[in-house]
Amino acid sequence: MNDFAWRIPFILGGIFGLISVYLRRFLQETPIFKEMASKKALAQEMPVVSVIKNHKQACLITAALTWSLSTAIVVTILMTPSVIC
């Protein structure tokens, strides 16, 4: 089983990938989106740029918290073997 177990995530990923391709190809857009697209009522600029421009402080706080958490996780993972041994 151990010789085969590493293949399971790849098989599952392939299955989900095929499902995604099927859904993208055969699903229709909603009527509301089609109407907005025909009227060119969609956003002209990227939403990410708009969020960063209008909410700088919140973006910086979010980035700092994310970096802090990532650093804590990496340090914990790297330090755990030396503490255990």
PELINCOR-V305275 format. One record per residue. RES is the residue in three letters. BURIAL is + if it has 9 or more other ideal C-beta (glycine too) atoms within 8 Angstrom, else -. Layout:
res=[RES,RES]
burial=[BURIAL,BURIAL]
This chain:
res=[MET,ASN,ASP,PHE,ALA,TRP,ARG,ILE,PRO,PHE,ILE,LEU,GLY,GLY,ILE,PHE,GLY,LEU,ILE,SER,VAL,TYR,LEU,ARG,ARG,PHE,LEU,GLN,GLU,THR,PRO,ILE,PHE,LYS,GLU,MET,ALA,SER,LYS,LYS,ALA,LEU,ALA,GLN,GLU,MET,PRO,VAL,VAL,SER,VAL,ILE,LYS,ASN,HIS,LYS,GLN,ALA,CYS,LEU,ILE,THR,ALA,ALA,LEU,THR,TRP,SER,LEU,SER,THR,ALA,ILE,VAL,VAL,THR,ILE,LEU,MET,THR,PRO,SER,VAL,ILE,CYS]
burial=[-,-,-,-,-,-,-,-,-,-,-,-,-,-,-,-,-,-,-,-,-,-,-,-,-,-,-,-,-,-,-,-,-,+,+,+,+,-,-,-,-,-,-,-,-,-,-,-,-,+,+,+,-,-,-,-,-,-,+,-,-,-,-,-,-,-,-,-,-,-,-,-,-,-,-,-,-,-,-,-,-,-,-,-,-]
